[in-house]
């Protein structure tokens, strides 16, 4: 069974965030794909899918999505602070 999760995230820094995070999408777990793009000027579209062979794969998928979202939030906060200087 394959599970896919799609997330949209609106931010004025969509392009910068996608370019920063895409480089981290290497050495991902077997059976997983990550697609991330700047869909519109202020929107990030993320799709993470994984072939689920056992329960551990579901946790891996969840942890990967959590990590991506944490990275997005951290980058957005950092860019916001830097742009105010």
N, C-alpha and C positions, 0 to 999 in steps of 0.2 A: 504494500500500500504506500502511496506517495501522498504526503501532506504538504500543502502550499499555504503560506500566510502572506497576505498583502497588507502593507501599511502605507498610509500617506501621512506626511508630516509637513505642515505649512510653516515656513520661516523665510524671512527676507534674505537669508544667507544660503539658500538651497544649493546654488551652484558651487560655492566655496566648500560647503560641507560634503557634498557628494564627491567632489574631487579629492578631498582630504581622506575620506573613508574608503573609497574604492581601492586604494593601494593596499589596504589591509586584507582584502579578500583573496588571500593566498593560503595555501596549506589548510583549506577547509576540510571538514570531515568527509569521508567517503560517502557518496550518495547525495551530497548536499549541493545545491546551487544557490547563488546569491546574485540577484540582479538589482541594481540601484541606479536610478537616473533622476535627473532634474527634469521632471515632467513638464512643469510650467515654470514661469519666472520665480515663483515663490513656493513651489511644491516639490517635495522629494517623494518618489515612489520607490518602495522597497518590496521585493518579493523574495522570500526565502522558502525553498522547498527541499524536502528530504525524503528519501526512500526509508520507510520505517520497517525495520526488520525485527526490532525488539523494543521494550520499554525504554531502554537507555537512549535510543535515538530520539524519542520524544523530548527527553530532558535536554539532550544536546541541541535540538532545534530551539527549544525555549530559551536556553542559555545564550545561544547565538543571537537571537532577537533582542534579548535583554542587553547584551553587550553593544549591539548596534545602536539601540536607543540611548543608552548611556553615553556613547561616543557622540551622538548627534547633540544631545543636551549640553554636554561639556563644551563641544566646539561652538555651539550657538552662544553660550554664556561668555566664552573667551572672546569671540569675535565682537560681541556686543560691547564688552568692556574696552577692548582695544579701539573700537571705532569712536568711543566717547572721549578718547584722549586727544 
